[in-house]
Amino acid sequence: MGVNISHGSNQWGQERLSYTSVEEMGEQVRRAVSRWDWHKVSHLFDERRPDILYIDPKQVGEIADILAKAAKHRKMPPGWADTVRRWAAAGYRAWQAGEPWSWR
């Protein structure tokens, strides 16, 4: 089990991580962004997040920007930078398509 997000780069148009890995990715993002930015994305990494989460296309661009910024930050470990970059790219694809970004 884990979290699948839409608009990903695999053959099914998804990205996938275990629940534990999503929480760890959240910790890495938290260390790399401002408190203000973390406040805007922290709900995505909360273990109490709903089983299915649809993010409004109007919000997705800003969330993708925050993830992309985190991926480039010097505090982001290289192994996590690629994963965060892929998830940011998925967010950008949802935003460009004007579609909700789903996390399930």
C-alpha positions as semicolon CSV with decimal commas, in nm:
position;residue;x (nm);y (nm);z (nm)
1;M;0,000;0,000;0,000
2;G;0,102;0,355;-0,045
3;V;0,018;0,686;-0,207
4;N;-0,044;0,718;-0,580
5;I;-0,061;1,061;-0,739
6;S;-0,209;1,143;-1,077
7;H;-0,032;1,302;-1,373
8;G;0,289;1,110;-1,303
9;S;0,548;0,982;-1,544
10;N;0,502;0,604;-1,524
11;Q;0,309;0,400;-1,781
12;W;-0,016;0,451;-1,585
13;G;0,032;0,826;-1,550
14;Q;0,111;0,801;-1,178
15;E;0,386;0,833;-0,922
16;R;0,381;0,604;-0,619
17;L;0,548;0,590;-0,279
18;S;0,480;0,397;0,039
19;Y;0,304;0,586;0,318
20;T;0,629;0,589;0,514
21;S;0,821;0,729;0,219
22;V;0,564;1,004;0,167
23;E;0,603;1,104;0,532
24;E;0,983;1,102;0,492
25;M;0,957;1,308;0,175
26;G;0,748;1,555;0,373
27;E;1,023;1,583;0,632
28;Q;1,277;1,654;0,360
29;V;1,050;1,917;0,203
30;R;0,989;2,076;0,545
31;R;1,365;2,117;0,595
32;A;1,409;2,278;0,254
33;V;1,130;2,537;0,242
34;S;1,020;2,837;0,446
35;R;0,763;2,800;0,722
36;W;0,515;2,988;0,505
37;D;0,562;2,744;0,216
38;W;0,553;2,443;0,449
39;H;0,221;2,564;0,585
40;K;0,080;2,550;0,230
41;V;0,186;2,188;0,164
42;S;0,209;2,019;0,504
43;H;-0,144;1,872;0,477
44;L;-0,022;1,657;0,186
45;F;0,228;1,477;0,405
46;D;0,015;1,442;0,717
47;E;-0,056;1,079;0,809
48;R;-0,416;1,188;0,880
49;R;-0,466;1,302;0,520
50;P;-0,787;1,168;0,363
51;D;-0,756;0,842;0,169
52;I;-0,843;1,030;-0,149
53;L;-0,744;1,391;-0,190
54;Y;-0,828;1,603;-0,493
55;I;-0,633;1,926;-0,517
56;D;-0,800;2,208;-0,706
57;P;-0,617;2,304;-1,026
58;K;-0,600;2,664;-0,897
59;Q;-0,383;2,547;-0,604
60;V;-0,177;2,287;-0,784
61;G;0,059;2,532;-0,956
62;E;0,161;2,689;-0,626
63;I;0,211;2,349;-0,464
64;A;0,421;2,232;-0,759
65;D;0,629;2,553;-0,731
66;I;0,699;2,480;-0,365
67;L;0,799;2,120;-0,437
68;A;1,022;2,228;-0,726
69;K;1,188;2,487;-0,504
70;A;1,242;2,224;-0,234
71;A;1,397;1,982;-0,486
72;K;1,659;2,244;-0,581
73;H;1,745;2,346;-0,226
74;R;2,091;2,265;-0,092
75;K;1,938;2,094;0,212
76;M;1,753;1,842;-0,004
77;P;1,942;1,510;-0,015
78;P;2,019;1,410;-0,376
79;G;1,822;1,087;-0,350
80;W;1,511;1,275;-0,247
81;A;1,562;1,564;-0,489
82;D;1,477;1,345;-0,789
83;T;1,161;1,211;-0,626
84;V;1,041;1,556;-0,519
85;R;1,118;1,688;-0,869
86;R;0,907;1,410;-1,027
87;W;0,616;1,485;-0,794
88;A;0,645;1,857;-0,871
89;A;0,641;1,773;-1,244
90;A;0,322;1,570;-1,193
91;G;0,166;1,870;-1,022
92;Y;0,264;2,096;-1,310
93;R;0,105;1,853;-1,557
94;A;-0,223;1,860;-1,362
95;W;-0,209;2,239;-1,342
96;Q;-0,137;2,279;-1,715
97;A;-0,425;2,045;-1,798
98;G;-0,658;2,237;-1,565
99;E;-0,739;1,911;-1,387
100;P;-0,754;1,821;-1,019
101;W;-0,439;1,652;-0,889
102;S;-0,534;1,336;-0,704
103;W;-0,347;1,177;-0,416
104;R;-0,482;0,834;-0,317
